[in-house]
Amino acid sequence: PIISQIFYCGAAFTALRQFGDVFAMLVTSFTAAVLTQDFRYMPAVFIITLVGCCGMLTSGSVFTAIAVNIIFKMYQMTIVLIETDTSDNMPLIRNFFMSAIVIAGFIGLVYFRIHTKKHPLRLTRYNGEMPFIQRFYQATKTFPFSTVAILCILCAVMGALI
């Protein structure tokens, strides 16, 4: 989680901010999702990277994105442990754990919102002459994004079929 967030939210996101924060957040999240090469995890990775980018914009530090990713990995590990333990001694069940996480997330969101009134999320806008599609095209020409994205999607398709 640390190296991936330093790469995505640190380097790629910072480089793409010249096209606007929303554009940088979407492209960074899409890139992270595609590079997972697994269709089952792509939506979750997209959302986690998007939340990490928002946290980084609010706090000004990449450590917020790292913390979000570490918490998500811990959540995934706990779900796997709950689902693989079939004994009657397991004190947690999946639905109870997920409900507790949703409640804790809501409380954390309220707490975060109360304490960020001083520093609200302000997204910079790109007021250039290029529309969004053309900016995306320029970004794919600048980075080897298109080749890597196509190869990752092909790997994910082959992994799903085989």
N, C-alpha and C positions, 0 to 999 in steps of 0.2 A: 504493500500500500504506500509506503513512503516514497520509493523510487517512482512508481507510476504517477503519484500526485505531483511530485517535483517535476516530472516530465510534462504531464498534461496541464495541471493548473499553474505550474511555475513557468515553464518555458513556452509551451505552445499557446497557452491562454494569453500570456503577456505579449507574445509576438502578434497574435491576432487582434489584440485590443485596438490596434490602429484602425480597424474597420468598425469599431463600435463594440460595446460590451455584450449586447444581446447576440450579435453575430459570433463573437469570440466564445461565448458560453455554449451556443448551439453547436458550432463546429468542433470545439474541444470535446463536448459530451458525445457527439456522434462518432468522433474518431476513437475515443476510449471504448465506446460500445462495439464498434466494428472490430477493433483489435482484440476483443475477447475471443472471437472466433467460435462462439457458442450462442445459438439463437435463444436458448433458455435464459441466459444471463444478460443479454444485450439490453433489454428494457431497464433492468435494475442498475446496471453499470451506467447507463445514460442518465438516469435520475440521480444516482449518487454523485456522479461527476458534476452534474448541474447544481446540486445542492452544495457541493464543495466549492464550485466557482462563486456561487452567491455568498457563501461564507467568507471566501477569500476577499471578495470585493468589500464586504462589510467590515471585516477585521483588518484588512491590509496585509495579512500574513498567509503564507502557504500552509502553515501549521494547522489552520482551521480545516482546510481540505484534507490534510493527512488524518486529522482526528475523525472527521466524518467517515473516511474510508476505513479506518481501523475499527470504528464502532460497527460499521456494516459487516466487516469480515467476522467480527466477534458474534454478531447476530446470526450470520450464516452458519458458523461453526456450532452454535448452540442449537439451531434447528436440526442440523445433521445429527448431533448427539442425542437429541430428544427422539428423533425418528428411528435411529438405529438401536436404541435400547428398548428391548421388548419385555424386559422383566417388570414385575409388579412393584418393584422397589423404586421406580422412577417417580420422583415427587412432582415433576412437571408434565403437563400434557401440552401438545402443540398449540391448541386453540387458546388455552389460558395464557401461555407465554406470549403469543402474538397479541392478544388483547392487552396484556400488561405493557408490552412495548409500544402499542398505539397510544395508550394513556400516558405513558412516560414521555413519548414524543410530543404529544399535545401540550403537556405541562412544560416541557423544554422549549417548545415553540413560543408559548406565552411568555415564559421567562426571558427568552431571547428577544422577543418583540418589546417587552417592557424596558430592557436594558439597552436596546439599540435606538431608542428615541433620540438620543444624543447624536448618534451616527447612523442615520437611516441609509438603506441601500439606494444609492444614486447611480443610475446607469447612464453612462455617457452615450450620446447619440452620434452617429456618423452622418454628417450632413454633406455628403459628397454628391458628385454627379452620377455615380454608378448605382444602379438598383441592386437589390440583395443577390439576385441570381448572378449578375456580372461580378460582384464582389466574391461570391463563392467560386466562380470560375477562375478569377485571378488568384485566389488563395490556393486552389488546386494546382495552378501552374507554378506557383512559388515553392510549394512543398511537394514532395513526391507522394502526396496524399492519395491521388486517384489510383495510382498503381498499387499502393499498399492496401487501400480500401477494397479494390477489386479482388486482390489475392486473398485477403482475409475473408471476404464474403464467399469466395470459391472454397476456401478451406472449411468454412462453417457448413456450406451445403454438402460438401463431400463427407464431413464428419456426421452430418445428420442422416445421410443416405447409407453410409457404411456401418 
